[in-house]
Amino acid sequence: MKKLILAAACAFIAGSLNASEFALNTGCALDQVSVSAPVLKLPESPKPGLAKSSSYVQVSGYVNLNGNGWMPGTDGGFTSVNLTGWATFRDSSGKVTSNNTYVNTSVSLWVRPNQHVFQSVYPNLYVTFYRNGKMVGSTTMNGSISVSGWPSSSFFSLSGSGYLSGSLYVEDEE
């Protein structure tokens, strides 16, 4: 039992000292104790890969808006018109695209019978973009679209078109 305890103590000390220090400091003969340290196998470090580069791309698209409204009273007044349309937004390469995006915005304006109406609309859309069928990100699209119409009765139509644009941070293709 003493030999076992002495061997354990010697093994502990041997782990922190070299062989000559061990023999001098413990009085143990090295031929009496055999110590083997477990072999540790370290996992392989991952091979460095190339980081994908990313960049901002400018996206834009042409939007047509149409809507119908009612003129309040016989002398006209302040009213709101809901304008809708469809647009496809793309980058300059045409690879990053939104496909068909529904645009829905409203405009409030003053109308009078038989007076031309001209108003700027500022849509603010949140649009998702794709490249090769995979989503690459989303961004806000905004801009100014001018709509106009001619109220000749209590019912009138507004239409107009313009560009919306935004920027999007995407990873470059491999």
N, C-alpha and C positions, 0 to 999 in steps of 0.2 A: 504494500500500500504506500509506503514511504517512497519507494522508487517511482511509483506512478505520479505522486504529487510532485516529487522532485523533477521528473521528466516534464510534467506540464509547466512547472515554473521555468525550467530551462528553455522549453520551447517558446514560451511567451517572451522571455528576454531575448532569445535568439532571433526573434522576428525583428527586433529593433536594433540589434548590434551585429557587427560583422563577426566572423568566427574567432578572430584573435581576441577581441574585446570580450566575447562571450566566455572563453576559457579563462581569461584572467579574472574577470569580475565574479564569476559564479563558482569557480572551483570545480566545475563539472568538466569531465573529460568528454571531448566531442565524440569519442568512439562509443560512449555509453548512451548517448541520446541520438535518436534519428528524428529529424523533423522534416516534414515535406509540406510546403505551402500549396494550397489548392491553385490550380491553374485557372486563371480567369480569362474567359474568351470575350473580348470586346466586340460589340457589333460593328459591322462595317459602316464607315461614314458614308453618307449619301454622296453620290458623284455630283459635282456642281453642274447645274443645268443652266441653260440660257434663260434669263428672265424675259418675259414678254414685254415688249414696249407698248406704251399706250399714248394716245394723243387725243386732242380735242378735234372734233369735226363739226363743221357748220352744216346745219340742216335747214332746208327751207321748202316752201311749196306755195302753189297758187291756189287760192280759195275763192269759190263763187258762193255768195250768200243770197238767199231769197226769203221774203216774208210778206205777210199780209197784215194789215191793221185796219182799225175802225177810227174814223174821225169823230171826236166827241162833239155833240151838239151840231147845230146848223152853221155856226160861225167858226168851227174848228176849236182847237185847244191842245192841251198837252196829252200825249198818249205814249204807249209803249208797244213795240213790235218785236216779236220773237223771230230771229233769223236763223236759218239752218242751211247746211250744205255738207259736201264731202270734199276731202282733200287727201292727197298723198304727199308726204314730205320725204325728201331724200337728201343725201350728201352729194357732193360734186361728182363722185365716182358712180353714183347710182346703186351702190351695193348696200349701204345702210338706208333702210326704208321703213316707213311706218305702215305700209299697205294703205288700205282705205280707212280714213279717220273721220268720224262724224263730228261736225262742228255745229255747236248750238250756243247762240249768244243772243242778247237782247239789246235794244237801243231805245232810249226815251227821247222824244222830240216834240216840237211844236209844229202842228199842221193847220193849214187854213185851206178852204176850198179854192181850187184852181190856182194854187201857188206851188211852184216846184219845191220839192223837199230834197235837201242834200245834208247828209250827216256822216261823220266818221265814227266807226265802231272799232273798239279795241279788244278783240277776243284774247283770252288767256287760257290756253289749252295745256293739259298734261298728256304727253304723247309717248307711247312705247315704241322703240325701234328694234328692227331685226336685221340680221345679216345671215344669209344662207339658211334661213328658217330658224335661226337661234336668236333669242333675245339678247341684245347687247346693252340695253339701258333705256332710261326714260329721261325726258327733259320737258321744260316748259317752253311752249311756242307762243310768241306774241308778235304783234305788229298792228298796223292800222289798215282798215278796209273801209273804203268810201261807198256808201249806199245812197241811192236816190230814187225818186218816184214823183208821180204827178197825181195828187188827190183830186179827182174830178167829182167824186160822190162821197158818200159816207164810208165806202170801202175803197182801200187803195193798196197798191203793191210797192214794195221796195226791193231793189236788187243792186248788187255791186260785187266787185272783186278786188283782190289785192294779195300781197304776199305776207306770210307769217314766217318767222325764222327763230332759230335757237342754236345752242351749241351743246354738244354731247361728248363725254369722255369715254372712249372705247379702246379696248385692247386691239392691237394690230393683228392682222391675220398671220398665221404661221407660215 
